[in-house]
């Protein structure tokens, strides 16, 4: 059961949209190694607007994800790929349907 989540909106720098898209696609293999990450979605919301939504069963799993490889890679790549540092918004999941 998921109880907590993260929403991370991303705005690509002009000309970096394809690189942001590929970075997000490549991130899936890293997140698949995280036992505590119940769901992870890399999204394209518009031509240069992207986002990440992920869900977790508890605070420990969410904290582990934030200290994990994808988060570290995102922060390392952010200055080159993104207009601004991504705001990481913690949220509470009120209801969910998962397979």
N, CA, C and O atoms as a GROMACS GRO file, in nm:
protein
  396
    1UNK      N    1   0.084  -0.118   0.000
    1UNK     CA    2   0.000   0.000   0.000
    1UNK      C    3   0.088   0.125   0.000
    1UNK      O    4   0.187   0.131   0.073
    2UNK      N    5   0.053   0.220  -0.080
    2UNK     CA    6   0.129   0.345  -0.084
    2UNK      C    7   0.062   0.448   0.006
    2UNK      O    8  -0.061   0.459   0.010
    3UNK      N    9   0.144   0.522   0.076
    3UNK     CA   10   0.093   0.625   0.166
    3UNK      C   11   0.154   0.761   0.136
    3UNK      O   12   0.092   0.864   0.162
    4UNK      N   13   0.275   0.761   0.082
    4UNK     CA   14   0.348   0.886   0.060
    4UNK      C   15   0.396   0.893  -0.083
    4UNK      O   16   0.404   0.791  -0.153
    5UNK      N   17   0.426   1.014  -0.128
    5UNK     CA   18   0.476   1.031  -0.263
    5UNK      C   19   0.564   1.153  -0.276
    5UNK      O   20   0.588   1.227  -0.181
    6UNK      N   21   0.613   1.170  -0.397
    6UNK     CA   22   0.692   1.287  -0.435
    6UNK      C   23   0.642   1.336  -0.570
    6UNK      O   24   0.609   1.256  -0.657
    7UNK      N   25   0.637   1.467  -0.586
    7UNK     CA   26   0.610   1.528  -0.716
    7UNK      C   27   0.727   1.622  -0.744
    7UNK      O   28   0.757   1.711  -0.665
    8UNK      N   29   0.793   1.601  -0.858
    8UNK     CA   30   0.909   1.681  -0.896
    8UNK      C   31   0.887   1.736  -1.036
    8UNK      O   32   0.908   1.665  -1.135
    9UNK      N   33   0.844   1.863  -1.047
    9UNK     CA   34   0.830   1.924  -1.180
    9UNK      C   35   0.967   1.964  -1.236
    9UNK      O   36   1.054   2.011  -1.162
   10UNK      N   37   0.984   1.946  -1.365
   10UNK     CA   38   1.112   1.973  -1.432
   10UNK      C   39   1.088   2.059  -1.556
   10UNK      O   40   1.000   2.029  -1.637
   11UNK      N   41   1.164   2.165  -1.570
   11UNK     CA   42   1.156   2.251  -1.688
   11UNK      C   43   1.290   2.245  -1.761
   11UNK      O   44   1.391   2.294  -1.710
   12UNK      N   45   1.290   2.185  -1.880
   12UNK     CA   46   1.414   2.170  -1.957
   12UNK      C   47   1.461   2.304  -2.011
   12UNK      O   48   1.379   2.389  -2.048
   13UNK      N   49   1.592   2.322  -2.016
   13UNK     CA   50   1.648   2.439  -2.084
   13UNK      C   51   1.620   2.425  -2.234
   13UNK      O   52   1.608   2.314  -2.285
   14UNK      N   53   1.609   2.538  -2.304
   14UNK     CA   54   1.588   2.530  -2.449
   14UNK      C   55   1.698   2.446  -2.516
   14UNK      O   56   1.817   2.466  -2.491
   15UNK      N   57   1.655   2.355  -2.600
   15UNK     CA   58   1.748   2.268  -2.669
   15UNK      C   59   1.790   2.144  -2.591
   15UNK      O   60   1.862   2.060  -2.644
   16UNK      N   61   1.747   2.132  -2.466
   16UNK     CA   62   1.786   2.018  -2.381
   16UNK      C   63   1.671   1.919  -2.360
   16UNK      O   64   1.684   1.826  -2.280
   17UNK      N   65   1.560   1.939  -2.429
   17UNK     CA   66   1.443   1.856  -2.407
   17UNK      C   67   1.470   1.707  -2.432
   17UNK      O   68   1.429   1.623  -2.353
   18UNK      N   69   1.538   1.675  -2.540
   18UNK     CA   70   1.567   1.534  -2.570
   18UNK      C   71   1.658   1.473  -2.464
   18UNK      O   72   1.644   1.356  -2.430
   19UNK      N   73   1.751   1.551  -2.413
   19UNK     CA   74   1.842   1.500  -2.310
   19UNK      C   75   1.767   1.475  -2.178
   19UNK      O   76   1.795   1.377  -2.109
   20UNK      N   77   1.673   1.563  -2.145
   20UNK     CA   78   1.593   1.541  -2.024
   20UNK      C   79   1.509   1.415  -2.041
   20UNK      O   80   1.501   1.333  -1.950
   21UNK      N   81   1.446   1.401  -2.157
   21UNK     CA   82   1.367   1.281  -2.183
   21UNK      C   83   1.451   1.155  -2.170
   21UNK      O   84   1.407   1.058  -2.107
   22UNK      N   85   1.570   1.154  -2.227
   22UNK     CA   86   1.655   1.036  -2.218
   22UNK      C   87   1.702   1.011  -2.075
   22UNK      O   88   1.709   0.896  -2.031
   23UNK      N   89   1.734   1.117  -2.003
   23UNK     CA   90   1.773   1.102  -1.863
   23UNK      C   91   1.661   1.034  -1.784
   23UNK      O   92   1.688   0.944  -1.704
   24UNK      N   93   1.539   1.076  -1.806
   24UNK     CA   94   1.426   1.015  -1.734
   24UNK      C   95   1.407   0.869  -1.775
   24UNK      O   96   1.382   0.783  -1.690
   25UNK      N   97   1.417   0.840  -1.903
   25UNK     CA   98   1.405   0.701  -1.948
   25UNK      C   99   1.514   0.613  -1.885
   25UNK      O  100   1.487   0.502  -1.841
   26UNK      N  101   1.636   0.665  -1.881
   26UNK     CA  102   1.748   0.590  -1.823
   26UNK      C  103   1.732   0.572  -1.672
   26UNK      O  104   1.782   0.475  -1.615
   27UNK      N  105   1.661   0.664  -1.607
   27UNK     CA  106   1.642   0.656  -1.462
   27UNK      C  107   1.561   0.536  -1.418
   27UNK      O  108   1.574   0.491  -1.304
   28UNK      N  109   1.478   0.484  -1.506
   28UNK     CA  110   1.394   0.370  -1.471
   28UNK      C  111   1.477   0.251  -1.421
   28UNK      O  112   1.439   0.187  -1.323
   29UNK      N  113   1.587   0.221  -1.487
   29UNK     CA  114   1.667   0.106  -1.446
   29UNK      C  115   1.723   0.122  -1.304
   29UNK      O  116   1.740   0.024  -1.232
   30UNK      N  117   1.752   0.246  -1.265
   30UNK     CA  118   1.800   0.270  -1.129
   30UNK      C  119   1.688   0.256  -1.027
   30UNK      O  120   1.708   0.198  -0.920
   31UNK      N  121   1.570   0.307  -1.059
   31UNK     CA  122   1.458   0.300  -0.967
   31UNK      C  123   1.409   0.157  -0.949
   31UNK      O  124   1.361   0.120  -0.842
   32UNK      N  125   1.422   0.076  -1.054
   32UNK     CA  126   1.381  -0.064  -1.043
   32UNK      C  127   1.461  -0.140  -0.937
   32UNK      O  128   1.416  -0.244  -0.890
   33UNK      N  129   1.575  -0.089  -0.899
   33UNK     CA  130   1.659  -0.152  -0.796
   33UNK      C  131   1.616  -0.112  -0.655
   33UNK      O  132   1.668  -0.167  -0.558
   34UNK      N  133   1.525  -0.018  -0.642
   34UNK     CA  134   1.481   0.031  -0.512
   34UNK      C  135   1.358  -0.047  -0.465
   34UNK      O  136   1.248  -0.027  -0.516
   35UNK      N  137   1.378  -0.134  -0.369
   35UNK     CA  138   1.269  -0.217  -0.320
   35UNK      C  139   1.155  -0.135  -0.260
   35UNK      O  140   1.039  -0.176  -0.268
   36UNK      N  141   1.185  -0.022  -0.201
   36UNK     CA  142   1.084   0.057  -0.134
   36UNK      C  143   1.008   0.153  -0.222
   36UNK      O  144   0.912   0.215  -0.177
   37UNK      N  145   1.048   0.168  -0.349
   37UNK     CA  146   0.975   0.256  -0.440
   37UNK      C  147   0.865   0.173  -0.506
   37UNK      O  148   0.893   0.090  -0.593
   38UNK      N  149   0.742   0.196  -0.464
   38UNK     CA  150   0.628   0.118  -0.512
   38UNK      C  151   0.591   0.154  -0.655
   38UNK      O  152   0.561   0.066  -0.736
   39UNK      N  153   0.592   0.283  -0.686
   39UNK     CA  154   0.556   0.330  -0.820
   39UNK      C  155   0.645   0.448  -0.855
   39UNK      O  156   0.678   0.530  -0.769
   40UNK      N  157   0.682   0.456  -0.982
   40UNK     CA  158   0.767   0.567  -1.031
   40UNK      C  159   0.725   0.598  -1.172
   40UNK      O  160   0.720   0.510  -1.258
   41UNK      N  161   0.694   0.724  -1.197
   41UNK     CA  162   0.651   0.768  -1.329
   41UNK      C  163   0.735   0.887  -1.374
   41UNK      O  164   0.749   0.985  -1.301
   42UNK      N  165   0.791   0.878  -1.493
   42UNK     CA  166   0.857   0.990  -1.558
   42UNK      C  167   0.758   1.041  -1.663
   42UNK      O  168   0.711   0.964  -1.747
   43UNK      N  169   0.727   1.170  -1.658
   43UNK     CA  170   0.619   1.224  -1.739
   43UNK      C  171   0.665   1.339  -1.828
   43UNK      O  172   0.756   1.414  -1.792
   44UNK      N  173   0.602   1.351  -1.942
   44UNK     CA  174   0.620   1.469  -2.027
   44UNK      C  175   0.487   1.541  -2.027
   44UNK      O  176   0.385   1.485  -2.068
   45UNK      N  177   0.488   1.665  -1.982
   45UNK     CA  178   0.365   1.743  -1.969
   45UNK      C  179   0.348   1.844  -2.083
   45UNK      O  180   0.239   1.896  -2.104
   46UNK      N  181   0.454   1.869  -2.156
   46UNK     CA  182   0.452   1.964  -2.266
   46UNK      C  183   0.584   1.957  -2.338
   46UNK      O  184   0.667   1.872  -2.304
   47UNK      N  185   0.608   2.044  -2.436
   47UNK     CA  186   0.731   2.039  -2.514
   47UNK      C  187   0.859   2.044  -2.431
   47UNK      O  188   0.956   1.975  -2.463
   48UNK      N  189   0.861   2.124  -2.325
   48UNK     CA  190   0.982   2.134  -2.243
   48UNK      C  191   0.954   2.114  -2.094
   48UNK      O  192   1.039   2.140  -2.010
   49UNK      N  193   0.833   2.067  -2.063
   49UNK     CA  194   0.792   2.047  -1.924
   49UNK      C  195   0.779   1.898  -1.895
   49UNK      O  196   0.709   1.826  -1.966
   50UNK      N  197   0.847   1.855  -1.792
   50UNK     CA  198   0.850   1.715  -1.752
   50UNK      C  199   0.817   1.706  -1.603
   50UNK      O  200   0.804   1.808  -1.536
   51UNK      N  201   0.804   1.586  -1.554
   51UNK     CA  202   0.783   1.567  -1.412
   51UNK      C  203   0.811   1.424  -1.371
   51UNK      O  204   0.814   1.333  -1.454
   52UNK      N  205   0.830   1.407  -1.243
   52UNK     CA  206   0.847   1.273  -1.184
   52UNK      C  207   0.747   1.262  -1.071
   52UNK      O  208   0.738   1.350  -0.985
   53UNK      N  209   0.672   1.153  -1.070
   53UNK     CA  210   0.586   1.119  -0.958
   53UNK      C  211   0.625   0.982  -0.910
   53UNK      O  212   0.639   0.890  -0.990
   54UNK      N  213   0.642   0.967  -0.781
   54UNK     CA  214   0.671   0.836  -0.725
   54UNK      C  215   0.595   0.818  -0.595
   54UNK      O  216   0.555   0.914  -0.531
   55UNK      N  217   0.576   0.690  -0.558
   55UNK     CA  218   0.497   0.658  -0.440
   55UNK      C  219   0.569   0.554  -0.355
   55UNK      O  220   0.646   0.471  -0.405
   56UNK      N  221   0.542   0.562  -0.224
   56UNK     CA  222   0.615   0.481  -0.126
   56UNK      C  223   0.522   0.434  -0.015
   56UNK      O  224   0.420   0.499   0.013
   57UNK      N  225   0.555   0.322   0.048
   57UNK     CA  226   0.472   0.274   0.158
   57UNK      C  227   0.494   0.349   0.290
   57UNK      O  228   0.406   0.353   0.375
   58UNK      N  229   0.612   0.409   0.305
   58UNK     CA  230   0.643   0.475   0.433
   58UNK      C  231   0.756   0.578   0.415
   58UNK      O  232   0.817   0.588   0.309
   59UNK      N  233   0.781   0.651   0.521
   59UNK     CA  234   0.882   0.757   0.519
   59UNK      C  235   1.022   0.702   0.495
   59UNK      O  236   1.102   0.766   0.426
   60UNK      N  237   1.052   0.586   0.549
   60UNK     CA  238   1.185   0.526   0.530
   60UNK      C  239   1.214   0.498   0.383
   60UNK      O  240   1.324   0.524   0.335
   61UNK      N  241   1.114   0.446   0.313
   61UNK     CA  242   1.132   0.418   0.170
   61UNK      C  243   1.147   0.547   0.090
   61UNK      O  244   1.227   0.555  -0.002
   62UNK      N  245   1.070   0.648   0.127
   62UNK     CA  246   1.080   0.777   0.058
   62UNK      C  247   1.216   0.840   0.083
   62UNK      O  248   1.278   0.893  -0.010
   63UNK      N  249   1.264   0.836   0.206
   63UNK     CA  250   1.395   0.891   0.238
   63UNK      C  251   1.506   0.815   0.166
   63UNK      O  252   1.603   0.876   0.118
   64UNK      N  253   1.493   0.682   0.156
   64UNK     CA  254   1.594   0.602   0.085
   64UNK      C  255   1.598   0.642  -0.062
   64UNK      O  256   1.706   0.650  -0.121
   65UNK      N  257   1.482   0.666  -0.122
   65UNK     CA  258   1.478   0.709  -0.262
   65UNK      C  259   1.545   0.845  -0.279
   65UNK      O  260   1.623   0.865  -0.372
   66UNK      N  261   1.515   0.937  -0.189
   66UNK     CA  262   1.575   1.070  -0.197
   66UNK      C  263   1.726   1.067  -0.179
   66UNK      O  264   1.796   1.156  -0.226
   67UNK      N  265   1.777   0.965  -0.112
   67UNK     CA  266   1.921   0.949  -0.093
   67UNK      C  267   1.982   0.855  -0.197
   67UNK      O  268   2.100   0.823  -0.191
   68UNK      N  269   1.900   0.810  -0.293
   68UNK     CA  270   1.944   0.711  -0.390
   68UNK      C  271   2.011   0.767  -0.514
   68UNK      O  272   2.038   0.886  -0.523
   69UNK      N  273   2.036   0.677  -0.609
   69UNK     CA  274   2.113   0.709  -0.729
   69UNK      C  275   2.039   0.803  -0.825
   69UNK      O  276   2.101   0.890  -0.886
   70UNK      N  277   1.908   0.787  -0.839
   70UNK     CA  278   1.835   0.873  -0.933
   70UNK      C  279   1.834   1.016  -0.883
   70UNK      O  280   1.857   1.109  -0.960
   71UNK      N  281   1.808   1.034  -0.754
   71UNK     CA  282   1.806   1.170  -0.698
   71UNK      C  283   1.944   1.236  -0.711
   71UNK      O  284   1.954   1.354  -0.745
   72UNK      N  285   2.048   1.160  -0.683
   72UNK     CA  286   2.184   1.215  -0.695
   72UNK      C  287   2.215   1.252  -0.840
   72UNK      O  288   2.274   1.357  -0.866
   73UNK      N  289   2.176   1.166  -0.933
   73UNK     CA  290   2.201   1.195  -1.074
   73UNK      C  291   2.121   1.317  -1.120
   73UNK      O  292   2.171   1.399  -1.198
   74UNK      N  293   1.998   1.329  -1.074
   74UNK     CA  294   1.916   1.444  -1.111
   74UNK      C  295   1.979   1.574  -1.062
   74UNK      O  296   1.986   1.672  -1.137
   75UNK      N  297   2.022   1.576  -0.940
   75UNK     CA  298   2.083   1.698  -0.886
   75UNK      C  299   2.215   1.730  -0.956
   75UNK      O  300   2.249   1.847  -0.974
   76UNK      N  301   2.290   1.628  -0.996
   76UNK     CA  302   2.416   1.650  -1.067
   76UNK      C  303   2.391   1.706  -1.207
   76UNK      O  304   2.467   1.792  -1.254
   77UNK      N  305   2.287   1.658  -1.274
   77UNK     CA  306   2.258   1.699  -1.412
   77UNK      C  307   2.173   1.826  -1.420
   77UNK      O  308   2.170   1.890  -1.525
   78UNK      N  309   2.106   1.862  -1.312
   78UNK     CA  310   2.012   1.975  -1.314
   78UNK      C  311   2.073   2.104  -1.369
   78UNK      O  312   2.009   2.168  -1.452
   79UNK      N  313   2.192   2.147  -1.328
   79UNK     CA  314   2.244   2.273  -1.379
   79UNK      C  315   2.261   2.275  -1.532
   79UNK      O  316   2.246   2.380  -1.594
   80UNK      N  317   2.290   2.161  -1.590
   80UNK     CA  318   2.311   2.154  -1.734
   80UNK      C  319   2.180   2.140  -1.812
   80UNK      O  320   2.166   2.195  -1.921
   81UNK      N  321   2.083   2.065  -1.754
   81UNK     CA  322   1.963   2.030  -1.829
   81UNK      C  323   1.840   2.115  -1.797
   81UNK      O  324   1.752   2.130  -1.882
   82UNK      N  325   1.833   2.170  -1.676
   82UNK     CA  326   1.710   2.232  -1.630
   82UNK      C  327   1.722   2.383  -1.612
   82UNK      O  328   1.830   2.434  -1.583
   83UNK      N  329   1.612   2.452  -1.630
   83UNK     CA  330   1.607   2.596  -1.613
   83UNK      C  331   1.640   2.635  -1.469
   83UNK      O  332   1.709   2.734  -1.445
   84UNK      N  333   1.592   2.554  -1.373
   84UNK     CA  334   1.615   2.581  -1.231
   84UNK      C  335   1.625   2.448  -1.158
   84UNK      O  336   1.582   2.344  -1.209
   85UNK      N  337   1.680   2.451  -1.038
   85UNK     CA  338   1.685   2.330  -0.956
   85UNK      C  339   1.543   2.280  -0.934
   85UNK      O  340   1.453   2.360  -0.906
   86UNK      N  341   1.520   2.151  -0.946
   86UNK     CA  342   1.384   2.100  -0.935
   86UNK      C  343   1.333   2.106  -0.791
   86UNK      O  344   1.401   2.061  -0.699
   87UNK      N  345   1.213   2.163  -0.772
   87UNK     CA  346   1.154   2.160  -0.639
   87UNK      C  347   1.100   2.019  -0.611
   87UNK      O  348   1.028   1.963  -0.694
   88UNK      N  349   1.134   1.963  -0.499
   88UNK     CA  350   1.088   1.829  -0.463
   88UNK      C  351   0.976   1.846  -0.361
   88UNK      O  352   0.999   1.891  -0.249
   89UNK      N  353   0.857   1.811  -0.402
   89UNK     CA  354   0.739   1.830  -0.319
   89UNK      C  355   0.695   1.697  -0.258
   89UNK      O  356   0.658   1.605  -0.331
   90UNK      N  357   0.698   1.689  -0.127
   90UNK     CA  358   0.651   1.570  -0.057
   90UNK      C  359   0.499   1.577  -0.047
   90UNK      O  360   0.442   1.684  -0.025
   91UNK      N  361   0.434   1.461  -0.063
   91UNK     CA  362   0.290   1.458  -0.057
   91UNK      C  363   0.241   1.331   0.010
   91UNK      O  364   0.315   1.235   0.028
   92UNK      N  365   0.116   1.334   0.046
   92UNK     CA  366   0.048   1.219   0.106
   92UNK      C  367  -0.047   1.162   0.002
   92UNK      O  368  -0.124   1.236  -0.058
   93UNK      N  369  -0.043   1.031  -0.019
   93UNK     CA  370  -0.132   0.965  -0.114
   93UNK      C  371  -0.261   0.930  -0.039
   93UNK      O  372  -0.257   0.857   0.061
   94UNK      N  373  -0.372   0.981  -0.086
   94UNK     CA  374  -0.500   0.956  -0.020
   94UNK      C  375  -0.568   0.828  -0.068
   94UNK      O  376  -0.637   0.761   0.008
   95UNK      N  377  -0.548   0.795  -0.196
   95UNK     CA  378  -0.607   0.674  -0.253
   95UNK      C  379  -0.525   0.634  -0.374
   95UNK      O  380  -0.468   0.720  -0.442
   96UNK      N  381  -0.518   0.505  -0.400
   96UNK     CA  382  -0.439   0.456  -0.515
   96UNK      C  383  -0.495   0.323  -0.563
   96UNK      O  384  -0.551   0.246  -0.486
   97UNK      N  385  -0.478   0.299  -0.693
   97UNK     CA  386  -0.508   0.167  -0.751
   97UNK      C  387  -0.381   0.123  -0.822
   97UNK      O  388  -0.335   0.189  -0.916
   98UNK      N  389  -0.325   0.015  -0.778
   98UNK     CA  390  -0.202  -0.039  -0.837
   98UNK      C  391  -0.226  -0.184  -0.876
   98UNK      O  392  -0.314  -0.249  -0.819
   99UNK      N  393  -0.150  -0.237  -0.973
   99UNK     CA  394  -0.168  -0.376  -1.011
   99UNK      C  395  -0.131  -0.471  -0.897
   99UNK      O  396  -0.140  -0.593  -0.913
   0.00000   0.00000   0.00000
